[in-house]
Amino acid sequence: MDRRKFIKSAGLALPLAGAAPASALSFGSHHADTENRPANQKQKADYTIHIGTGLIEVGPQHIISTVCYNGQFPGPLLRFKEGQQTIVDIYNDTDSPEQFHWHGQFVPVSVDGSAEEGTPYIPAHGMRREIFVPNPAGLRFYHTHTVARDDLGAGQYSAQVGIVYIEPKVKPAGYDREEFLMLKEFEPYFMRGGDMASDFLSGPVIPELKAMQDKREKESDIKTKGYEVGYNIFTINGRRLGHGHPIQVKYGERILFHIVNGSGSEIRSLALPGHTFKVIALDGFPVPNPAEVPVLWLGTAERISAIVEMKHPGVWIMGDLADDDRGNGMGTIIQYAGQKGKPQWVTPKPFLWDYTIFGKKNGHVPQPDEVIKMTFEKQNGADKGFNKWTINGVAFNMANMKPMFHLKKGKRYRLQMRNASDDIHPMHLHRHSFELTKIGGKNTSGIMKDVAMLGGFQEMEVDFVADNPGMTLFHCHMQLHMDFGFMALFDYIA
């Protein structure tokens, strides 16, 4: 039984409890005197974002009130140009300080949007102007980066998420038009959780890692698994399946879908009956070996750009493989010109998600200057009923935010990650990209990402170059995991 089904059947609901130049300047009031600002603060902003409460109509007569950007969900699509400086004004219209994270961009700490790294908060009822050169090119996104813990109205449980597309200097070919899709759930609730199935990922379970969890659970005084998060509402672009307008297509049209998993805690799948997805980019980075697959899988915060050739006329449901989630809204309708009738869904044949099919064939990976070994472990219900997470036996301390790992500029590092838990972990490195070098027992190269899913009781190796000095956050992108210890800081040393 997978975790979502376990939650629905066995839970107990709880009450809600390196780009340059770059600069950022915060103002404590919306009415700050512009005459006293530096010259580059007087220019007109390219985009203006307001953080505040908005109403999202997810379905007929079903409106959700939540914190979002510019009163809408997803937040406005921000299209930047590679290498061209931009100015973004961010207003915080809420009563709480906020962080605005530019996920996947090579920006300085002052702009990145992470308090753990030292980015200043955007004050409550204040504003912040950010000036930076967007990079790298491709599909990025932006979202809040605050701690939620047991507040299901905060952090990434809210609707604070939007898409960024940085136009490359050389436009990719092979498609006729683009469609942007944001996958996101609403109305979260705490439940007594089960284990999230990871059998869709390629690669075997490593017995040694499973034995570590079994031993830890046997020796622990706490036998009950910690709380998990479930959801009532599932949406694509803020609309449940069947609500809103279908995506209209023509026979023979090639559509480039840019897909973002904007969830706070869910792994998502996506299929379109009778069609395949030609994956051309992962997390915004072109893949060395574009390949066609019948199903897409996206960990929390992952992005996929894939071309679909429309050559199977009809009215179809593009949706999640999970019947419950799709039935509760995780899907959208694809309608061919001239076709009518009830939207159809056909479950695809089983398919294992394997990053390595997009990598170089027999590609060479340079030897790292240093290997950093990491073991991830879970302590069931150890923090007020929530699971506690550790890296090399240490849970991140929000009070002192002490760096765990130390980098030297220009060096190549290999992170050897071992998952001694039954959960999937979408691992994210801020302000840098990394190259997948080994995953699911297979060596690979050429696949650049900033988030990658590490399966239960599996290992993964990624390489990155320390080329963006400053505090750098590394964490599982599951809100519930990062809030309860699953983070670490890198710092740069001379």
N, C-alpha and C positions, 0 to 999 in steps of 0.2 A: 504494500500500500504506500503510495507516495505521500509526501508531507501535506500537500493541499487537501487530499482526500481524508487523511488522518485528522487534520484540523477540523474539517467539516463534521466528522462523525464523533470525535472523542473530546472536543475541547470544552473548557469552562471559560465563558466570557468574563473579562475583567472590566471594571470601569476605567474610563480614560483618566488617567492621572495627569630660454635666454633671449628675450627680444629687447632691442634697444633702438631708439630711446623709449623709456617707459617711465611713467610717473603716476602717482595717485595723490589726491588731496581730498581730505574729508572736511565737511562743514557741519557744525552742530545744529544748524537751522536751515530750513528751506529758504529763508530770507537773508542769507549771508550777503554781505556787501560785495558785489562783483567788482567794484572799483578797486578794492584792496587785493584782488586776486593777481597772481603772476600772469604775465602776458598770455601764456598758452592756456590759461584757465578762462580767458575771455572769449575764445573762439566758440563758434556754434558747434554743438555736439552732433556727431553723425547719427547717434541713436540716444534715446532717453528711455530709461527703464524706471518704473515705479513699483516698489514692493508694497503690496497692500491686499486687503481682503477683496475677493471678487466672487461672482456667482457663475457657476459652470453648469450649463444645461446638458447633463450627460444622457438624458433620455426624456421621453414625453412626460411632462409634469414632474420631472425629477431633477431638481436643482440643488447643487452642492455649494455651500459657502466655505471657502478656504482661502489661504494666503497664496497669491499667484503674482504674476508679472503683468503689469498694464491691464489688470482686470480681466485677463483672458488666460485660457489654457489651450495648447501650449503657449508659452510666452512668445513674443514676436520673433519671427525668423530673422536672424541677423546675418546679412551677407557682407563679408569683408573681401578685400582683395589682397592676395599674397604680397607681402612686402610693402604695403601701403599703410602708413600710420592712421590710426583711427582714434576717435574721441567718443567715450560713452559716459553719460551722466546717469548715476544710479541714485534714486531717491527712496529712502526708507520711510514709508508712511505708517509703519507699525509702531507699537509701543516697546518693541524689543530690539536690541542691537542685532545686526544681520551680517552674514558673510555671503559674498557673491563670487562663486568659483568658476573660472574659465577652464572647464575640464578639457584636458588634452592639448593645451597650448603651452609653448615654451616661453613663459613670462616670468618676470622676477617675483620674488616673494611679496613685494609691496602691492602687486596686482593680482596675484594668484587667487586669493580669497580663502585662506586657511588660517584660522587663529593658531593652530598647532605650529605652523611655520613662522608665525609672527605678523601676518597681515592684520592691520588695524580693522576693527569692526566698523561698519557703517552705522553711525549712531541712530538711535530711535528718533524719528522725525528729523533726521539729518540727511545729508547727501554726500556723494563721493563722485568725483570726476576721475576717470581713468584714461590715460593716454598711452597707447602701446602699439607695437607693430604686430598684427595678428600672424601667427604661424604655429605649426606648419599648415600647408594647404590641405583642404579636405573637410570631412564631416566631423565637427566638434559639437559641444553643447555647453550650456551654462546651467548652474543650479545652486541652490543654497548649500552651505557647508557648516551647519550648526549642529550641536549635539541635541538629540531628542530624548534619549533614554525612554522613560515611560510616558512621554507626551506624544500621542499619536496625531496631534495637530501641528507638530513642529518638524523641522528638518526636512528630509526627503519624503516624509509621509504627506507633506503639503503638496501644492501644485506649483511649487517654485522650480520650474524647469523649462528650458527653451532650447531651440536648435540654433547652432552656428554653422554656416557654410563659408569656408574661406576659399574663394575662387582661385584655382591654380593659374599660373601664368600660361601654361599650356593646357587647354581644355581637353578632357578625355573625349574620345570618339565612340561611336557605336551605339548611340541611343538618339531618340527623337525628342523626349522631354523628361522632366524630373517630377517626382512626387516625394514629399517628405512625410514620414509617418513617425509619430511619437506614441510609444506603448506605455500605458500608465494605469495603475489601479487606484481606487478611491474607497472611502469608508472603511479604513483599517480597524481591526480589533485584535486584542490579545487573546490567545488561546493556549491551552496546553498542547505543545506541538509534538509531531513525530519527526521522522527523518525525511529530508528531501531526496527523492530518487535522483541518482546521477548515472543511471544505466544508459542514457542517451549519449554519453561521452565515450569516445574510443579509448581503449587502454584497460589493462587489468587492474584489479585491486591488489595492493601489495600487502601480503599477510602480516609482515612485521608491523606495519602502521596500524592495521586493524587490531593486532594484539596489544598495542600500546593503549588504545582506547578501552579495550575490554578490561585490561588490568586496572586502569585508572577508575573505571566505573565500579569494578568489584571492590576496590579499596575505599571508595568514597562513602561517606555517611549519607550523602544525598543520592537517592535512587531515582527521583523523578526528574524527567527532562525539563529544561527551562521553557519559559514562555516563547511562543512564536507569534508572527503576525499573519493574520488572514485578511481577506478583503471581500467586500460585497459587490463592488462595482468594478468592471474591467472596461477599458476604453482604448480606442485608437484615435489620436488627435482630439481627445476629450469627448468622444461620442461612443456610446454603446453600439454594438452591431445592430444595424437596421435603423438607427437614428442618424439623421443628417443625410447628405447627398452621397450617392454611390460615386466611385471613381469611374468616369466614363472613358472607354478605350475604343480604339478602332482595330480591325483585323490587320495584322502585320506591323503594328506600331511596336516600337521598342521603348519601354519605359524604364528609366533608371530610378529605382526606389532607394531613397536614403532613409534608413530605419534606425531609430534610437530607442533603446530600452531605458526609459526614464523612471523605472520603478525604484522604490526605496528598498525592496527586499526580494523581488521575484525574478526567477529565470523564465525567459519567454521563448516560445517557438512560434514559427509562422510558416504556413503552407498555402498554396493556391492550386486547387485541383486542376489537373490537366496541364500544368505549367511547371517550368523549372526556373531556378534563380541562378544566373551567372554572376557569381561573386567577383567583383573587381576591386573592392577595397574593404579592409577591416579597420575599424576605428579611424577611418579617414585616410589610411595609408594604402596606396595601390599594392595589390598582392603580386608576387612574381609569377604565379601560375593561376590566372583566372579559371575557375572551374564551375560547372553546372551541378547544382544539388537540388533535391526535391523538397528539402526542409531547411529552414534557417533556425539556428539556436543562438540566443543572445543572453549572456549573463547581465546582471545589473550594471548599467552604464556602458555596455558595449554598443558599438554601432556597426552596421553593415550597409555597404552600397552594392546593389545587385541589379543587373539588367534582366527584365522579363520580356520575352518576345511574345506578343499577343497573337496566338495562332490556334486557339481552342474556343470558338465562339460560344457564348452563353451568358448567364448571369451567375456569378460564382461568389462564394464566401472565401475571402482570404482571412485566415484566422489561426488561432492557437490550436495545437493538437489536443489539449485537454478539453474534453467535452464540457465539463462544468464551467471552466473559465470562458470558453467560447460562448457557451449558452448564457453566461452572465455578462457578455458584452465584448470579449476580446476578439474582435474581428471587424472587417469592413467589407463592403460589397464592391465587386468589380463587374461592371456592366458593359458588354460590347454594344456598339451602335446597332440599332435595329432589333436588339434582343430583349425579350420581356419574359416574365414569369417569376416564380419563386426562386430566390437564390439557392444554389445547390452547394452541398459540402460532401466531399468524398475523402475518407481518411487515407492518407498515403501509406505506402508500405514502410515497415520499420527501417530506420536510417540512423547510423551512428555519426555524430558530429565529430569531425576530425580536422583540427586546424592544419595538420601537415599536408593535406592535399593541395593547399594553396601555396605551399612553399617551393623553394628551389629544388630541383632534382639533383641530388649529389652535390649540393652546395657546400662550400667551405665556410667554416666559422672560425674567426681568429681566436687564438687562445687568450683568455682573460688575464689581466694583470693580477687579479685577486678573486677568490671565490668566497662568497658570503653564504654560510649555511643557515637555514631557517627551518624550524619545526613548529607547526601550528597544532595547538591542542585546545580541547574544550573541557571545561569543568561544569557539569550539569547543575543548573539552578544555584550556582554558588554566590551570586550577587543579588540578594533580595528576590530570589525566584527566577532570575534571568541567568542564562548561561554566561560564564566568564571565559574569555578567550585570551590565549597567551601566544607569544612568539618567543621561542627559546626559553619557555618557562616564565616569561615576564608579561604581565598585562600592562598596557599603556597607562601611565599616570597623568591625568589631565591637570593635576595640581603643579607638577614640576616640569612636565614636557621635556624630559631629559633625552637627548639623542642616544640611540642604541648603536648606530653604525656610523663609521667615519669614512669620508671619501677624499681623494686627492684629485684636483681638477685634471682632466685629460686622460685619466686612467679608465680602462675597460673592466667592468665588474660583472661577475656572474652570480646571480641569485639562485641557489639551489633550495627549492621549496619542497617540504615534505608535509603532507596533510594527514595528521594522525587523528582525523575526525571523519564522521560520516556525512558532513555537509559539503556542498559546493562553495568555493570561495572565488568570486571574481576579484582578482588582485589588481590593484591600481597603484601606479607610481606617478606622483605629481611632477609637473614641469619638465619631464623627460619622456622619451619613448624607449621601448625595449624591443629586443629581437628574440623571438622564440627560438630556442636552440634544442630543447628536448621536452616532450610532453606525451603522456600516455605511453611511455616506453619507447617512443620513436624520436630519432634525431631529425632536426629540420633546420632551415636557415632562410633568411630573407623576409620573414613575416614580421613586420613592425606593428606594434600595438601599444596601448597604454592601459588596457584592461585585458586579462585573460582568465578563463575559468579553470580552476584547479579542482579536479573531481575528488570525491571522498576516497580516502586511503590511496591517493595517487601522488606522484611527484611531477614537478615542472621545473625547468631551468630557463632563465631568461638572461640576456646580456644587455647592459646599457653602458653608455659612456658618460662619465661625470663631466658634463659640459655646460651646466647652468648653476653656478655657485649660489649658495644660500641654503637655508633649512629646506629639506625636501621630505614630504610626507608619503608614507607607504602604508596601504591599508586594504583590508577587504572592503568592497563597496556595498556590502549589506549594512544598512543603517544600524540594525540591531547588533551586528557583530562589532562594528567599529566603535559604537557607543559603549560597549562592554569589554574593551581591552584590545581589540584586534587592530592595532595601529603601531607604527614605529617611525621614528625620525632618523633621517640621515643628515649629517652636517658635513661641511667641507673644511678640511684642515690644511695648513700650509705644508 
